[in-house]
């Protein structure tokens, strides 16, 4: 009878430790997947070229105006100002 109780206690302890280890593994895996997903979002995306300075920027950070891509609003404004000067002066 004593041997049966000892085996039952050992089994319960092993089961508890197994559950704790599984929970730690699952938590680690979820954290790793979240971190990997965040890195993937930053890495992904198509690159587009600024019409004014020819610098490539991610499409998510670029500005689009009249089917043209720009790295900043200053370059967009300068480009369209230059186009107006060319068209107005000619």
N, CA, C and O atoms as a GROMACS GRO file, in nm:
protein
  360
    1UNK      N    1   0.083  -0.120   0.000
    1UNK     CA    2   0.000   0.000   0.000
    1UNK      C    3   0.087   0.126   0.000
    1UNK      O    4   0.057   0.222  -0.072
    2UNK      N    5   0.193   0.127   0.080
    2UNK     CA    6   0.281   0.243   0.084
    2UNK      C    7   0.347   0.267  -0.051
    2UNK      O    8   0.364   0.382  -0.091
    3UNK      N    9   0.384   0.162  -0.119
    3UNK     CA   10   0.449   0.173  -0.250
    3UNK      C   11   0.354   0.237  -0.352
    3UNK      O   12   0.397   0.315  -0.436
    4UNK      N   13   0.227   0.204  -0.342
    4UNK     CA   14   0.127   0.261  -0.432
    4UNK      C   15   0.113   0.411  -0.410
    4UNK      O   16   0.103   0.487  -0.507
    5UNK      N   17   0.111   0.455  -0.288
    5UNK     CA   18   0.100   0.598  -0.256
    5UNK      C   19   0.224   0.673  -0.304
    5UNK      O   20   0.212   0.782  -0.358
    6UNK      N   21   0.342   0.615  -0.283
    6UNK     CA   22   0.466   0.678  -0.328
    6UNK      C   23   0.466   0.693  -0.480
    6UNK      O   24   0.503   0.798  -0.531
    7UNK      N   25   0.426   0.589  -0.551
    7UNK     CA   26   0.418   0.596  -0.698
    7UNK      C   27   0.319   0.703  -0.743
    7UNK      O   28   0.345   0.776  -0.838
    8UNK      N   29   0.206   0.710  -0.674
    8UNK     CA   30   0.104   0.810  -0.708
    8UNK      C   31   0.158   0.952  -0.686
    8UNK      O   32   0.134   1.040  -0.768
    9UNK      N   33   0.230   0.974  -0.578
    9UNK     CA   34   0.288   1.105  -0.550
    9UNK      C   35   0.393   1.139  -0.655
    9UNK      O   36   0.397   1.251  -0.705
   10UNK      N   37   0.478   1.043  -0.687
   10UNK     CA   38   0.581   1.067  -0.790
   10UNK      C   39   0.516   1.099  -0.923
   10UNK      O   40   0.560   1.192  -0.992
   11UNK      N   41   0.413   1.026  -0.961
   11UNK     CA   42   0.342   1.052  -1.087
   11UNK      C   43   0.281   1.192  -1.086
   11UNK      O   44   0.289   1.263  -1.186
   12UNK      N   45   0.220   1.232  -0.974
   12UNK     CA   46   0.158   1.365  -0.965
   12UNK      C   47   0.263   1.474  -0.978
   12UNK      O   48   0.240   1.575  -1.045
   13UNK      N   49   0.378   1.455  -0.914
   13UNK     CA   50   0.485   1.555  -0.921
   13UNK      C   51   0.538   1.564  -1.064
   13UNK      O   52   0.556   1.674  -1.116
   14UNK      N   53   0.561   1.451  -1.128
   14UNK     CA   54   0.609   1.450  -1.266
   14UNK      C   55   0.507   1.514  -1.361
   14UNK      O   56   0.544   1.587  -1.452
   15UNK      N   57   0.380   1.486  -1.340
   15UNK     CA   58   0.274   1.546  -1.421
   15UNK      C   59   0.273   1.698  -1.403
   15UNK      O   60   0.261   1.772  -1.501
   16UNK      N   61   0.284   1.745  -1.279
   16UNK     CA   62   0.286   1.889  -1.250
   16UNK      C   63   0.407   1.956  -1.316
   16UNK      O   64   0.394   2.062  -1.377
   17UNK      N   65   0.525   1.895  -1.304
   17UNK     CA   66   0.646   1.950  -1.364
   17UNK      C   67   0.632   1.953  -1.516
   17UNK      O   68   0.672   2.050  -1.580
   18UNK      N   69   0.576   1.848  -1.574
   18UNK     CA   70   0.553   1.844  -1.718
   18UNK      C   71   0.461   1.956  -1.764
   18UNK      O   72   0.487   2.020  -1.866
   19UNK      N   73   0.353   1.979  -1.691
   19UNK     CA   74   0.261   2.088  -1.726
   19UNK      C   75   0.330   2.224  -1.717
   19UNK      O   76   0.310   2.309  -1.803
   20UNK      N   77   0.410   2.243  -1.613
   20UNK     CA   78   0.482   2.371  -1.599
   20UNK      C   79   0.582   2.391  -1.713
   20UNK      O   80   0.592   2.500  -1.768
   21UNK      N   81   0.654   2.286  -1.749
   21UNK     CA   82   0.749   2.296  -1.860
   21UNK      C   83   0.678   2.324  -1.991
   21UNK      O   84   0.726   2.403  -2.072
   22UNK      N   85   0.566   2.259  -2.014
   22UNK     CA   86   0.489   2.283  -2.136
   22UNK      C   87   0.439   2.428  -2.140
   22UNK      O   88   0.444   2.492  -2.246
   23UNK      N   89   0.392   2.480  -2.028
   23UNK     CA   90   0.347   2.620  -2.022
   23UNK      C   91   0.460   2.717  -2.051
   23UNK      O   92   0.441   2.817  -2.121
   24UNK      N   93   0.579   2.687  -1.996
   24UNK     CA   94   0.694   2.774  -2.023
   24UNK      C   95   0.732   2.768  -2.171
   24UNK      O   96   0.763   2.871  -2.231
   25UNK      N   97   0.732   2.650  -2.229
   25UNK     CA   98   0.765   2.634  -2.371
   25UNK      C   99   0.665   2.710  -2.458
   25UNK      O  100   0.704   2.779  -2.552
   26UNK      N  101   0.539   2.696  -2.426
   26UNK     CA  102   0.434   2.762  -2.505
   26UNK      C  103   0.445   2.914  -2.495
   26UNK      O  104   0.430   2.984  -2.595
   27UNK      N  105   0.472   2.965  -2.376
   27UNK     CA  106   0.488   3.109  -2.358
   27UNK      C  107   0.610   3.159  -2.434
   27UNK      O  108   0.605   3.265  -2.498
   28UNK      N  109   0.719   3.086  -2.429
   28UNK     CA  110   0.841   3.122  -2.503
   28UNK      C  111   0.814   3.123  -2.653
   28UNK      O  112   0.857   3.214  -2.724
   29UNK      N  113   0.743   3.022  -2.702
   29UNK     CA  114   0.713   3.012  -2.845
   29UNK      C  115   0.624   3.128  -2.890
   29UNK      O  116   0.647   3.185  -2.996
   30UNK      N  117   0.524   3.162  -2.811
   30UNK     CA  118   0.435   3.274  -2.848
   30UNK      C  119   0.512   3.406  -2.851
   30UNK      O  120   0.492   3.488  -2.941
   31UNK      N  121   0.600   3.428  -2.753
   31UNK     CA  122   0.680   3.550  -2.750
   31UNK      C  123   0.773   3.556  -2.870
   31UNK      O  124   0.790   3.661  -2.931
   32UNK      N  125   0.834   3.443  -2.905
   32UNK     CA  126   0.924   3.438  -3.020
   32UNK      C  127   0.849   3.464  -3.150
   32UNK      O  128   0.898   3.535  -3.238
   33UNK      N  129   0.729   3.406  -3.163
   33UNK     CA  130   0.649   3.428  -3.283
   33UNK      C  131   0.605   3.573  -3.296
   33UNK      O  132   0.601   3.628  -3.406
   34UNK      N  133   0.571   3.637  -3.183
   34UNK     CA  134   0.534   3.778  -3.188
   34UNK      C  135   0.653   3.864  -3.231
   34UNK      O  136   0.638   3.956  -3.312
   35UNK      N  137   0.769   3.833  -3.176
   35UNK     CA  138   0.888   3.910  -3.210
   35UNK      C  139   0.924   3.888  -3.357
   35UNK      O  140   0.960   3.983  -3.427
   36UNK      N  141   0.915   3.765  -3.404
   36UNK     CA  142   0.946   3.735  -3.544
   36UNK      C  143   0.846   3.804  -3.636
   36UNK      O  144   0.884   3.854  -3.742
   37UNK      N  145   0.718   3.806  -3.596
   37UNK     CA  146   0.617   3.875  -3.676
   37UNK      C  147   0.643   4.024  -3.685
   37UNK      O  148   0.623   4.084  -3.790
   38UNK      N  149   0.686   4.083  -3.575
   38UNK     CA  150   0.717   4.226  -3.575
   38UNK      C  151   0.835   4.255  -3.666
   38UNK      O  152   0.833   4.353  -3.740
   39UNK      N  153   0.937   4.171  -3.661
   39UNK     CA  154   1.052   4.190  -3.749
   39UNK      C  155   1.012   4.174  -3.894
   39UNK      O  156   1.060   4.248  -3.981
   40UNK      N  157   0.925   4.080  -3.922
   40UNK     CA  158   0.883   4.056  -4.059
   40UNK      C  159   0.806   4.176  -4.113
   40UNK      O  160   0.821   4.213  -4.230
   41UNK      N  161   0.722   4.237  -4.028
   41UNK     CA  162   0.648   4.356  -4.074
   41UNK      C  163   0.743   4.469  -4.108
   41UNK      O  164   0.720   4.542  -4.205
   42UNK      N  165   0.851   4.485  -4.030
   42UNK     CA  166   0.947   4.592  -4.058
   42UNK      C  167   1.029   4.562  -4.181
   42UNK      O  168   1.065   4.653  -4.256
   43UNK      N  169   1.060   4.436  -4.204
   43UNK     CA  170   1.144   4.399  -4.317
   43UNK      C  171   1.065   4.397  -4.448
   43UNK      O  172   1.121   4.426  -4.554
   44UNK      N  173   0.939   4.365  -4.440
   44UNK     CA  174   0.861   4.344  -4.562
   44UNK      C  175   0.823   4.474  -4.630
   44UNK      O  176   0.845   4.583  -4.578
   45UNK      N  177   0.766   4.460  -4.745
   45UNK     CA  178   0.718   4.574  -4.818
   45UNK      C  179   0.802   4.605  -4.940
   45UNK      O  180   0.922   4.576  -4.945
   46UNK      N  181   0.738   4.662  -5.037
   46UNK     CA  182   0.804   4.697  -5.162
   46UNK      C  183   0.873   4.832  -5.148
   46UNK      O  184   0.823   4.922  -5.081
   47UNK      N  185   0.987   4.844  -5.213
   47UNK     CA  186   1.061   4.970  -5.212
   47UNK      C  187   1.021   5.052  -5.335
   47UNK      O  188   1.003   4.997  -5.444
   48UNK      N  189   1.007   5.182  -5.317
   48UNK     CA  190   0.975   5.273  -5.427
   48UNK      C  191   1.079   5.384  -5.431
   48UNK      O  192   1.145   5.412  -5.330
   49UNK      N  193   1.095   5.445  -5.546
   49UNK     CA  194   1.198   5.547  -5.565
   49UNK      C  195   1.135   5.686  -5.561
   49UNK      O  196   1.033   5.713  -5.624
   50UNK      N  197   1.200   5.773  -5.485
   50UNK     CA  198   1.156   5.912  -5.478
   50UNK      C  199   1.180   5.976  -5.615
   50UNK      O  200   1.288   5.963  -5.672
   51UNK      N  201   1.080   6.042  -5.666
   51UNK     CA  202   1.088   6.105  -5.798
   51UNK      C  203   1.190   6.220  -5.800
   51UNK      O  204   1.250   6.248  -5.903
   52UNK      N  205   1.209   6.284  -5.685
   52UNK     CA  206   1.298   6.400  -5.679
   52UNK      C  207   1.445   6.360  -5.660
   52UNK      O  208   1.531   6.406  -5.734
   53UNK      N  209   1.474   6.274  -5.561
   53UNK     CA  210   1.614   6.246  -5.525
   53UNK      C  211   1.659   6.103  -5.559
   53UNK      O  212   1.775   6.070  -5.537
   54UNK      N  213   1.570   6.019  -5.611
   54UNK     CA  214   1.600   5.881  -5.650
   54UNK      C  215   1.640   5.791  -5.534
   54UNK      O  216   1.702   5.687  -5.555
   55UNK      N  217   1.606   5.829  -5.411
   55UNK     CA  218   1.632   5.744  -5.295
   55UNK      C  219   1.518   5.643  -5.284
   55UNK      O  220   1.401   5.678  -5.302
   56UNK      N  221   1.551   5.518  -5.253
   56UNK     CA  222   1.450   5.416  -5.235
   56UNK      C  223   1.402   5.416  -5.090
   56UNK      O  224   1.483   5.418  -4.996
   57UNK      N  225   1.271   5.415  -5.073
   57UNK     CA  226   1.210   5.410  -4.940
   57UNK      C  227   1.101   5.303  -4.942
   57UNK      O  228   1.047   5.272  -5.049
   58UNK      N  229   1.067   5.245  -4.826
   58UNK     CA  230   0.957   5.149  -4.822
   58UNK      C  231   0.826   5.215  -4.865
   58UNK      O  232   0.800   5.330  -4.832
   59UNK      N  233   0.746   5.141  -4.936
   59UNK     CA  234   0.620   5.193  -4.986
   59UNK      C  235   0.531   5.242  -4.872
   59UNK      O  236   0.455   5.338  -4.889
   60UNK      N  237   0.539   5.178  -4.757
   60UNK     CA  238   0.456   5.218  -4.644
   60UNK      C  239   0.496   5.353  -4.586
   60UNK      O  240   0.415   5.418  -4.520
   61UNK      N  241   0.620   5.396  -4.610
   61UNK     CA  242   0.668   5.524  -4.557
   61UNK      C  243   0.671   5.634  -4.662
   61UNK      O  244   0.693   5.750  -4.629
   62UNK      N  245   0.649   5.598  -4.788
   62UNK     CA  246   0.658   5.696  -4.897
   62UNK      C  247   0.526   5.771  -4.914
   62UNK      O  248   0.420   5.726  -4.869
   63UNK      N  249   0.535   5.885  -4.979
   63UNK     CA  250   0.418   5.966  -5.012
   63UNK      C  251   0.388   5.948  -5.160
   63UNK      O  252   0.479   5.945  -5.243
   64UNK      N  253   0.260   5.936  -5.193
   64UNK     CA  254   0.222   5.917  -5.333
   64UNK      C  255   0.132   6.033  -5.374
   64UNK      O  256   0.036   6.067  -5.306
   65UNK      N  257   0.168   6.093  -5.487
   65UNK     CA  258   0.088   6.206  -5.538
   65UNK      C  259   0.095   6.204  -5.690
   65UNK      O  260   0.204   6.203  -5.746
   66UNK      N  261  -0.018   6.205  -5.756
   66UNK     CA  262  -0.026   6.203  -5.902
   66UNK      C  263   0.057   6.089  -5.963
   66UNK      O  264   0.133   6.109  -6.057
   67UNK      N  265   0.040   5.968  -5.906
   67UNK     CA  266   0.110   5.847  -5.954
   67UNK      C  267   0.262   5.858  -5.941
   67UNK      O  268   0.333   5.783  -6.008
   68UNK      N  269   0.312   5.948  -5.858
   68UNK     CA  270   0.456   5.963  -5.834
   68UNK      C  271   0.483   5.933  -5.687
   68UNK      O  272   0.398   5.960  -5.601
   69UNK      N  273   0.600   5.878  -5.658
   69UNK     CA  274   0.640   5.847  -5.521
   69UNK      C  275   0.744   5.946  -5.473
   69UNK      O  276   0.831   5.988  -5.549
   70UNK      N  277   0.735   5.984  -5.344
   70UNK     CA  278   0.828   6.080  -5.286
   70UNK      C  279   0.867   6.034  -5.146
   70UNK      O  280   0.788   5.971  -5.075
   71UNK      N  281   0.991   6.067  -5.106
   71UNK     CA  282   1.038   6.028  -4.973
   71UNK      C  283   0.991   6.126  -4.866
   71UNK      O  284   0.988   6.091  -4.748
   72UNK      N  285   0.955   6.249  -4.905
   72UNK     CA  286   0.909   6.347  -4.807
   72UNK      C  287   0.818   6.448  -4.876
   72UNK      O  288   0.814   6.457  -4.998
   73UNK      N  289   0.745   6.522  -4.794
   73UNK     CA  290   0.656   6.624  -4.851
   73UNK      C  291   0.737   6.738  -4.911
   73UNK      O  292   0.692   6.802  -5.006
   74UNK      N  293   0.856   6.765  -4.858
   74UNK     CA  294   0.941   6.871  -4.914
   74UNK      C  295   0.983   6.836  -5.057
   74UNK      O  296   0.981   6.921  -5.146
   75UNK      N  297   1.021   6.711  -5.080
   75UNK     CA  298   1.061   6.670  -5.215
   75UNK      C  299   0.942   6.668  -5.310
   75UNK      O  300   0.955   6.701  -5.428
   76UNK      N  301   0.825   6.631  -5.258
   76UNK     CA  302   0.704   6.636  -5.341
   76UNK      C  303   0.677   6.780  -5.385
   76UNK      O  304   0.651   6.806  -5.503
   77UNK      N  305   0.683   6.872  -5.289
   77UNK     CA  306   0.656   7.012  -5.321
   77UNK      C  307   0.759   7.068  -5.418
   77UNK      O  308   0.724   7.140  -5.511
   78UNK      N  309   0.886   7.035  -5.399
   78UNK     CA  310   0.992   7.084  -5.488
   78UNK      C  311   0.974   7.028  -5.629
   78UNK      O  312   0.993   7.100  -5.728
   79UNK      N  313   0.937   6.901  -5.638
   79UNK     CA  314   0.917   6.839  -5.770
   79UNK      C  315   0.804   6.909  -5.846
   79UNK      O  316   0.820   6.945  -5.962
   80UNK      N  317   0.691   6.927  -5.780
   80UNK     CA  318   0.578   6.990  -5.849
   80UNK      C  319   0.604   7.139  -5.877
   80UNK      O  320   0.555   7.192  -5.977
   81UNK      N  321   0.680   7.205  -5.792
   81UNK     CA  322   0.718   7.344  -5.819
   81UNK      C  323   0.806   7.350  -5.943
   81UNK      O  324   0.789   7.437  -6.028
   82UNK      N  325   0.899   7.256  -5.954
   82UNK     CA  326   0.986   7.251  -6.072
   82UNK      C  327   0.906   7.223  -6.198
   82UNK      O  328   0.933   7.280  -6.303
   83UNK      N  329   0.806   7.136  -6.188
   83UNK     CA  330   0.722   7.105  -6.303
   83UNK      C  331   0.640   7.226  -6.346
   83UNK      O  332   0.621   7.250  -6.465
   84UNK      N  333   0.592   7.302  -6.248
   84UNK     CA  334   0.517   7.423  -6.279
   84UNK      C  335   0.607   7.526  -6.347
   84UNK      O  336   0.566   7.591  -6.443
   85UNK      N  337   0.730   7.540  -6.297
   85UNK     CA  338   0.825   7.634  -6.357
   85UNK      C  339   0.857   7.596  -6.500
   85UNK      O  340   0.867   7.682  -6.588
   86UNK      N  341   0.875   7.466  -6.524
   86UNK     CA  342   0.905   7.421  -6.660
   86UNK      C  343   0.789   7.445  -6.754
   86UNK      O  344   0.808   7.492  -6.866
   87UNK      N  345   0.669   7.413  -6.709
   87UNK     CA  346   0.550   7.428  -6.793
   87UNK      C  347   0.510   7.574  -6.809
   87UNK      O  348   0.462   7.613  -6.915
   88UNK      N  349   0.529   7.654  -6.706
   88UNK     CA  350   0.490   7.794  -6.713
   88UNK      C  351   0.588   7.877  -6.794
   88UNK      O  352   0.548   7.972  -6.861
   89UNK      N  353   0.716   7.842  -6.788
   89UNK     CA  354   0.820   7.919  -6.858
   89UNK      C  355   0.830   7.884  -7.003
   89UNK      O  356   0.880   7.964  -7.082
   90UNK      N  357   0.785   7.767  -7.042
   90UNK     CA  358   0.801   7.724  -7.181
   90UNK      C  359   0.689   7.766  -7.269
   90UNK      O  360   0.690   7.737  -7.389
   0.00000   0.00000   0.00000
